[in-house]
Amino acid sequence: MANIDEGFYSRQLYVLGHEAMHRMGTASVLVAGMRGLGVEIAKNVILSGVKSVTIQDEGVAQWTDLSSQFFLNESSVGQNRALCSLQQLRALNPHVQVNQHTGTLNQELLLQFQVVVLTDSSLDDQKRFGDFCHSNGIQFIVADTKGLCGQLFCDFGEAFEVLDQDGETPESVLIQKISQGNPGIVICSDDQRHGFKDGSRVIFSEVQGMTELNSLGPVEIKERGSFSFSIGDTSTFSKYERGGIVTEVKEPRTIHFKSLSQTLTLDPELLTTNDFGKIDRHKTLHLAFQALHAFVEKEQRLPRPHCQSDADVILRTVRDLNEDVKLENLDEAAVRTFSFTAQGDLAPLNAFIAGLAAQEVIKACSRKFMPLKQWFYYDALECLPEDDIQVDESLFSLKGSRYDGQIAVFGSDFQEKLGRQKYFLVGAGAIGCELLKNFALIGLGAGEEGHITVTDMDHIEKSNLNRQFLFRSQDIGKPKSEVAARAVKAMNPQMNITAHQNRLASESEQVYNYHFFSKLNGAAAALDNVEARAYLDACCVAHKKPMLEGGTLGSKGHTLVVVPHLTESYGPAKSSSKKEIPLCTLKNFPHRIEHTLQWARDQFEGIFKHTPENVMMYLRDEDFVNGTLGRGEVEALQIFEEVWSGLLELSSGGKRPQAWEDCVKWARLQWETLFHNDIQQLLHCFPHDELTSHGLPFWSGTKRCPHPLTFDPNNVTHMDYIVTAANLYGQTYGISGSTDRALTREILEKVTVPEFTPQSLKIPVTDEEMENEKENEEADEEKLKELKQKLSSLSLKTLMIEMFPVDFEKDDDTNFHMDYITAASNLRAENYDIPAVDRHESKRIAGRIIPAIATTTAAVSGLMCLELYKLVQGHKNIKSYRTAFVNLAVMYFVLSLPSRAKPFTVAGKKFTLWDDFLVEGRRSGGQEMTLEQLIQFVKEMCDLEVCSLVYGRSLIYNGQEDRLKQSVSELIKMVTKAELPPHKNMLELFPSFTEDEDCELVPRIRYLLL
């Protein structure tokens, strides 16, 4: 894999990086066993981009396989599972060679691979092949699921070197001060927490004064607080003056593994799931899986579902094994349940364990991230019914159905209940595809009364194919929801599914209204933005429907389940946790590459989008001038100047550009302004030796002293800017551009660049000064009057030619957008001695790309669907549910109980967000109730007197007696002076009560107009 297809792997590259991807491109992987778990692992590994994957399976497909093996169908029963899956696995990734092997596993075969993964294997095979791989330097992984329990084991050899333990960007902060002493104390700039830990190793650069630090190797630090840390003896160093960057150094770590046989007979190194509801369960499961292997070896079958005698046998074996281990908290009830459900094969659990296993394969191949050391156990036994009742074993017998693997766990009655479910899935991207696959396999909505509605307004792009596995290259450009619906319908023809292409927001309320939500059993959010999640959550709360929510960020993922009358909701959209970059920093004092990239984005938007947009608005809108004046004189003058410059005052002889040469000239003069003249002006106002009012150096800490650049046509980045800027500028005027650099250089030789002359002006150094300056700013009335007169000339409009605004598109590699952003950002970074970044990293930051990888997506979707089982079961105990946070890079898991809905009190009465007043505004006769009747209704419901009502931002009632005989809809129309939309059939009203007028939270009134 010499050349990485960045279009296909774009999101994954931001997780792994090019070097790790190149290492993966040399690795060959064997995945043994093509039942549900095996094909899930193979799918994720193939999507990840290894060199080759060989799938091995001697067995033939059975009905139970259809519960979780998404590449099998009814016609596959009786045929080899590997052969049935081969072509569809090959179609997942054209860059990976996929082979099959239908013979037995042997040592000669294993020697061909760097990584071997066993699924659905005997303990004897695991020990035999594990010992062989350990002694031959082959990374060895075992993955297994039985019913609601999963197991994962890793052995990467005697000495496995991890090059990057967590994949996080090394911490880097600016320095405010360094003391001379033993130890020396480093104080970071005011706005930056250092993020280092005790024992972290760092290097110094750009330190002025105490320059000895710049040549030291990695230095170990001791944390002293969020903004300071100590280093070694600096008492003999020169005195610190200013500047400096301290950067964390990531060092390789060697991990030592034992073979599987050794970990069975010795104390196994176990990793818990940090599930606070069952702290020691994993230790019991370690013994239970061994006991299950012994049972299968003797009986040649798995224990029968809910068979007490088989469970007794397994429990006795576990007790025998415990004689050596001596667990104090052996969970015998869990062992019995494990035996009762071991014959089951569940798609959600396979998705979760397979996501983890495939991530371990990636670690083995790339040497990036911390491997599992060495055992991992997980169970979701709380998915079973909460009531401990006697069950009829016949409900769990195999029926020759595609759901047999699931019926073995939950029974046929529950399967029918799953089929009757009506669910709403919002989003058909990465998580959405995985959820739909799981829905199809478990039969959600696949009964006569059931139905799935999926909506997604996006269309498929090449970058989606790496993790949205329902899509193929021939689907590029097609609607995601439609393609995904067809794909899962092919997996399970019984699926009842409808695809929409609507954005879930207020504008689609006529579709997703009370009628729609009232028929649902629940909803799932597979969204990439907080606002849409919050909107769906609000809809679910209003209609008392449960919601599943999940998200990923690279190797990290989370899940949340919202249960009516039990848990908290997702909640309203919160302001971004990311700190906004101060305007002053962007304009004059950048100190990180993120600042220069945002500046470059702003340049792009202002020059190539906003100015042409304003010009076109002027040309098309007869009232543009007066309308713009209504926005204030200062803003109007700025817009008028942009419009006029776009029309007439351009560089080529005071007129609009006519040819490519004019565009190149404009780009050259723009280069001079941005990267030379503006910096010279800044240094004229604040020279290198400028001091603050306190006598301290002005250019210190986060203020990096800049230097102007001198244009050099031999400098690649300089020419990158000229070519991209000229092409984009030409696009706004409909002028054909060029990438001929020799021609461009010839044009540049003829461009006359005026000498820079500094001006006397004041530059604000803080956002507060900038705001004060803006507030006190007055428009040049004469200039405003002149421009208004010119722009009001209708004859001028008839002479102008159309301009073409450019919308930024990060993923189109042919349109100069990212090349311009990268060049502009790196030139400004050079001005301020900020290390430049390549186009790939610039695209991630400027395009606000969310890193993504198929393994995390699979794991998160699996956890979400395990919570779905509980919702369909109707669990009422909050201890049955789990929220989850996972980080597959370091195998970190936290599973905890969701938070209960917080109560609030109104006049001594307790409520939660799930308590409201659902009022049918129109009775059987069709006549809408009056406000007086509504108030009386609430009084009868909770003995509280409504004294005021708010709708949206409007106070529609505040004790006015003349409004009591009017209907609510009439009042809203009267107060807001607007008609209610015809589709608006549920109104949300906020009351205040006479008994407690000052309460901050109140139960809402859901007022139905049906």
Secondary structure by P-SEA (a helix, b strand, c coil): ccccccccaaaaaaaccaaaaaaaaabbbbbccccaaaaaaaaaaaaacccbbbbbbcccccccccccccccccccccccccccaaaaaaaccccbbbbbbcccccaaaaaaccbbbbccccaaaaaaaaaaaaaacbbbbbbbccccbbbbbbbcccbbbbccccccccbbbbbccccccccbbbbccccccccccccccccccccccccccccccbbbbbbccccccccccccccccccbbbbbbbbbbbbbbbbbcaaaaaacccccccccccccccaaaaaaaaaaaaaaaaaaaccccccccaaaaaaaaaaaaaaacccccccccaaaaaaaaaccccccaaaaaaaaaaaaaaaaaaaaccccccccbbbbbcccccccccccccccccccccccaaaaaacccaaaaaaaaabbbbbccccaaaaaaaaaaaaaccccccccbbbbbbcccccccccccccccccccccccaaaaaaaaaaaaccccbbbbbcccccccccccccaaaaaaccbbbbbcccaaaaaaaaaaaaaabbbbbbbcccccccbbbbbbcccccccccccccccccccccccccccccaaaaaaaaaaaaaacccaaaaaaaaaacccaaaaaaaaacaaaaaaaaaaaaaacccccccccccccaaaaaaaaaaaaaacccaaaaaaaaacccccccccccccccccccbbbbbccccccaaaaaaaaaaaaaaaaaacbbbbccaaaaaaaaaabbbbbbbbbbbbbbccaaaaaaaaaacccaaaaaaaaaaaaacaaaaaaccbbbbbcccccccccaaaaaaaaaaaaaaaaaccccccaaaaaaacccbbbbcaaaaaaaaaaaaaaaaaaaacccccccccccccccccbbbbbbcccccbbbbcccccccccccccccccccccccccaaaaaaaaaaaccccccccccccccccccccccccccaaaaaaaaacccccccccbbbbbbbbcccccccbbbbbbcccc
